[in-house]
Amino acid sequence: MTAAIADRLRDPDATVRRLAVIDLPYSDEDEIVPLLLPCLADTDALVRTEAVKALEGYEEPEVLAAMVPMLLDEDPGVRQAAGDVLSELKLPESAAALLPLIAPHQPAEARAQGFRALRALRYPAAFAPALASLRDPSAAVRAEAVGVLGYLKDPAAIGELAEVAANDPTAEVRRIAVGALGYASSVSVLPALTRALGDAHWPVRDEAAQTIGKLRLAPAIPDLVRAMDDEMWQVRLKAARALGQLKAEAGLPPLVAALQHPISNLRKEAAIALGEISDTRAIAPLEAALNDADPDVRKLARLALTAIGLAQGARTGGAA
């Protein structure tokens, strides 16, 4: 079998070589890596792309040594495939091989893919390069550097991430930075997050509401109440979720109003939040929601009413 596969991999026809690479992982070959590595240097970009994909999951040193340079390949498809494969690395010891890619002299695309691959590996040595890259001219590099810092969860990056969340010129970078602030342990990020709730781009506002809820930032409750009037229902949904997480009684009026919203997902989230807040003033609106056209809304309204009843029972028992 080895001879036959090897012959196909050396065939003058690039299509034959490409199909051989695709077939190789499904063959009876015990050792496919030695056969695939030379294919990374094939003259045909499609063959190189398939060879990169076929090597996913192999983290042997020789594979990483051959794979990392593929992020500098002349073909964008090869570079993207290499980035996808490297982003799936699982072994922390693989991270050291990626550090040369994030050096300032490397092309922006390679640096972005390098940071992307390093992100989930939580490699401490990537902290300083990532922090320094928050002002990189490339938005892609900045976004992936933010991702690295978010995964590392180092308190030393909080101030810089808050600055990016508030002021980066690219909306997607701001959004990622807002999400990365989810590991903050102080209210110092509150100004950046409340500013993000008013961002011109709704995905940033959406992320801000979610992060505020995750951090349980009670001082942001008035901002979340205002966010319940956002023009985008997706932002309202995250604001509703956050108001529930904060058990914010001030959120009752907009949450009750949201039970009538035409988007059923928002009605569901409003019912959940009202159950979490457990205020008796929500009983009548929730009882009305028991007739909602969406069965999930009806179910969540019942659960919310049960939660309110249990909360009231606990309070009465405590008072007794």
Steps between C-alpha positions, in 0.01 A plus 500: 500500500784742583649474155166562332425805715851632454466468123175698502658769719775540237268491198558780244128581515425734793144370522626147553739622769225699672261204506777278634555744787127500575486120491810446711344547848236242407747246368656206684828684541637490855731797452347774290699794636821414313296479180316827560787724605659516152160599360521828689760602242293394198499743208117496494325714764199266523726206577674703771163603644377141523830389653466767767144388579602135512761577765247642744533337840865407464711702743831322458794744488575421137140576401496832683836592355361443151155646566593837648668628181180422310354816655743683272402306186441707186148358463225643727313169508805322635555772760139480616511120523821517702345755733195277548715198579731683737207653684398147599826426683442343841845446648642802689852395406412570138477873574873568491511417130250778429682786671716590198181563301385785723825696476446858377691442175263227382216576255179610668302197384758260641507688830121490524494126433783448747308675776189307401686171540650607834170613650360176640846377602516771770874540456637755751783605267239631256379762749759769430482473118120501513491807724742681271286410199187678626618805303597308188392662169325177402152453646536124455815497711337716768194276511700180541732662755195597704385139480832379641476745791142397568603137529803575719281696746791700636377796711789707363321520164166632630578868455626454145205283404259757639668765287465284190137424582422869519715648228626254238408630152371158388164385634586129499814564703295701750249217522767238568662723761166553675458124520857454621424725796278223634778381729539837676460491876439868568261776401787681330370372166155648555562825306623308197205259509234766546656695217486185290127475572466818297732394219388580146533133402241270655722190537718707736192602700386137504837383635505778759163401645611138519829587671330728753267216594785255525689733734186585701575872481206644689598866439422438132133417566373843380699454178352154452150637552567753224637219283158336518394770252781417257397494136641147468308225677821301539640771728174512695522124548849523653392796713203299625728210586734731689213661694391154606851402604519817708150441643435863414156613614551818297478280193144392566319754274704434184507126564123490539468700179734252328247222569300659216788527252442333161830311524434188707864464608479836674171401666670184628794692642266750665309219671823344626622834634172570676526163669852579615394837639202332671294811561127448557425792268591270212235239587214646297706558182647151527155350546396676180807348331359155578286557190796589278499347151849354559500189722848580626387841619208338680733248663744768614218715632383205713852446628532870580173495694625198693824680580311804626281277717801323646677829566193640674468184707863524603454864601186421699667207669800715584280770643317247712 
